[in-house]
């Protein structure tokens, strides 16, 4: 019962965040490693970041799959974390891929009024009791 309430609360929170990202298509996919609520927690971090991208319109965000949680990618996440001051070592990572449209007026790294497809989002955590940390995004 508590798990169902947590799932429903998580889903309601996701709907509120997604609505601020122009109701993008969110694909949780399937995972043998991460529950829907764990994937939703990672998505929430991504959507909070994306919301700050003024003028960008998110079309879709999808879970890339369990294969991203490889020893090589864990080492990469730990290198990124260390560069950002994390002292604890990550043991899990997760990847999502998005498609979005850039603002009509170019700024920063964006091409004006352009579609971006396959934009990667990488998050890591120390263990299942830790929150996801958004460490990098881009191609």
Backbone torsions as a table, in degrees:
resi	resn	phi	psi	omega
1	UNK	NA	-45.1	179.3
2	UNK	-64.5	-40.5	179.1
3	UNK	-61.4	-41.1	179.8
4	UNK	-65.9	-41.1	177.6
5	UNK	-63.0	-42.2	177.9
6	UNK	-62.5	-41.6	179.1
7	UNK	-63.7	-44.6	-179.8
8	UNK	-65.1	-40.7	177.3
9	UNK	-63.7	-43.6	178.5
10	UNK	-62.0	-42.8	179.5
11	UNK	-64.3	-42.8	178.6
12	UNK	-62.3	-43.1	178.0
13	UNK	-62.0	-42.8	179.2
14	UNK	-61.2	-41.8	180.0
15	UNK	-62.2	-38.7	177.9
16	UNK	-65.1	-43.8	-179.6
17	UNK	-68.1	-43.6	-179.8
18	UNK	-60.6	-37.5	-179.6
19	UNK	-61.9	-29.3	177.4
20	UNK	-78.5	-13.3	177.0
21	UNK	-106.1	36.5	176.9
22	UNK	58.9	35.2	176.2
23	UNK	51.1	49.8	178.8
24	UNK	-61.3	154.8	175.5
25	UNK	-76.4	118.5	-180.0
26	UNK	-107.7	125.3	179.9
27	UNK	-116.2	108.3	178.2
28	UNK	-71.2	-26.0	-176.7
29	UNK	63.9	-161.4	177.0
30	UNK	-122.4	151.8	-178.7
31	UNK	-151.3	138.9	171.8
32	UNK	-92.1	-11.2	-176.9
33	UNK	-99.8	-39.7	-170.7
34	UNK	-121.7	132.2	178.2
35	UNK	-71.6	164.5	175.3
36	UNK	-56.7	-38.5	-179.7
37	UNK	-68.4	-33.1	176.6
38	UNK	-68.6	-40.3	177.4
39	UNK	-68.3	-39.1	176.7
40	UNK	-62.6	-36.6	177.8
41	UNK	-62.9	-39.5	177.3
42	UNK	-67.9	-42.9	178.7
43	UNK	-59.7	-41.0	179.4
44	UNK	-56.9	-44.4	179.4
45	UNK	-60.9	-42.6	-179.5
46	UNK	-64.4	-46.5	-177.6
47	UNK	-65.5	-34.3	175.9
48	UNK	-63.2	-43.6	177.1
49	UNK	-64.4	-47.7	-176.2
50	UNK	-61.3	-34.8	179.7
51	UNK	-56.8	-27.4	-179.6
52	UNK	-78.1	-10.6	-178.1
53	UNK	-83.8	84.5	-174.8
54	UNK	-54.4	126.7	176.2
55	UNK	86.8	-9.0	178.2
56	UNK	-85.3	144.5	178.9
57	UNK	-119.0	116.3	179.1
58	UNK	-79.1	126.5	178.1
59	UNK	-95.7	-45.7	-177.6
60	UNK	-152.7	154.9	176.1
61	UNK	-144.2	124.7	-175.3
62	UNK	-137.2	144.0	176.4
63	UNK	-67.5	132.7	-175.9
64	UNK	-81.1	-30.1	178.5
65	UNK	127.4	163.4	-177.3
66	UNK	-64.5	-24.2	-176.3
67	UNK	-60.7	-18.6	-179.9
68	UNK	-69.4	-21.5	-177.0
69	UNK	-84.0	61.4	-177.9
70	UNK	-100.1	159.4	176.3
71	UNK	-55.7	-38.7	179.4
72	UNK	-62.3	-44.8	179.9
73	UNK	-70.8	-32.9	175.6
74	UNK	-63.4	-42.5	176.8
75	UNK	-60.4	-42.6	179.0
76	UNK	-62.6	-45.6	178.8
77	UNK	-61.1	-40.5	178.6
78	UNK	-66.0	-36.7	176.3
79	UNK	-64.8	-43.7	177.2
80	UNK	-63.7	-43.2	179.3
81	UNK	-62.7	-42.9	179.1
82	UNK	-61.9	-41.3	178.7
83	UNK	-64.1	-23.3	179.7
84	UNK	-99.5	7.0	174.5
85	UNK	93.9	5.8	176.2
86	UNK	-71.1	132.7	179.9
87	UNK	-100.8	-22.9	178.1
88	UNK	-87.5	149.0	-178.2
89	UNK	-89.3	136.1	176.0
90	UNK	-77.8	146.6	176.9
91	UNK	-121.5	-8.1	-179.7
92	UNK	-139.5	146.6	172.4
93	UNK	-139.7	163.2	-178.2
94	UNK	-146.1	146.2	-179.3
95	UNK	-126.6	140.0	171.7
96	UNK	-125.4	157.9	179.1
97	UNK	-128.1	139.0	-178.2
98	UNK	-129.6	160.7	170.4
99	UNK	-124.5	136.3	-179.4
100	UNK	-153.9	168.7	178.7
101	UNK	-114.3	134.3	-179.4
102	UNK	-81.3	165.5	179.8
103	UNK	-63.1	156.2	179.1
104	UNK	-63.7	-32.3	175.9
105	UNK	-103.1	121.9	-177.2
106	UNK	-65.6	144.0	171.8
107	UNK	-153.8	152.6	178.2
108	UNK	57.6	-128.3	-174.4
109	UNK	-89.6	-2.9	-173.6
110	UNK	-84.9	144.8	165.8
111	UNK	-81.5	137.1	-177.9
112	UNK	-62.1	136.4	170.8
113	UNK	50.3	50.5	-175.0
114	UNK	-125.5	155.2	174.8
115	UNK	-90.9	134.8	174.5
116	UNK	-116.4	124.9	-178.6
117	UNK	-123.4	143.4	177.5
118	UNK	74.8	26.3	180.0
119	UNK	-72.0	119.6	-174.2
120	UNK	-87.8	145.2	175.8
121	UNK	-128.9	123.5	-178.1
122	UNK	-117.9	129.3	177.6
123	UNK	-128.4	155.0	178.6
124	UNK	-143.0	161.4	175.1
125	UNK	-148.9	158.6	-178.3
126	UNK	-69.8	-48.2	178.2
127	UNK	-159.6	-176.9	-176.3
128	UNK	-63.4	-18.4	178.3
129	UNK	-87.5	-7.7	-178.5
130	UNK	-92.9	158.6	173.1
131	UNK	-83.5	161.3	174.7
132	UNK	-73.7	143.0	175.9
133	UNK	-118.4	120.2	178.5
134	UNK	-76.3	114.1	-172.7
135	UNK	-104.9	-31.8	-179.2
136	UNK	-161.7	157.9	175.8
137	UNK	-153.3	156.0	-179.9
138	UNK	136.5	-164.3	179.4
139	UNK	-85.8	NA	NA
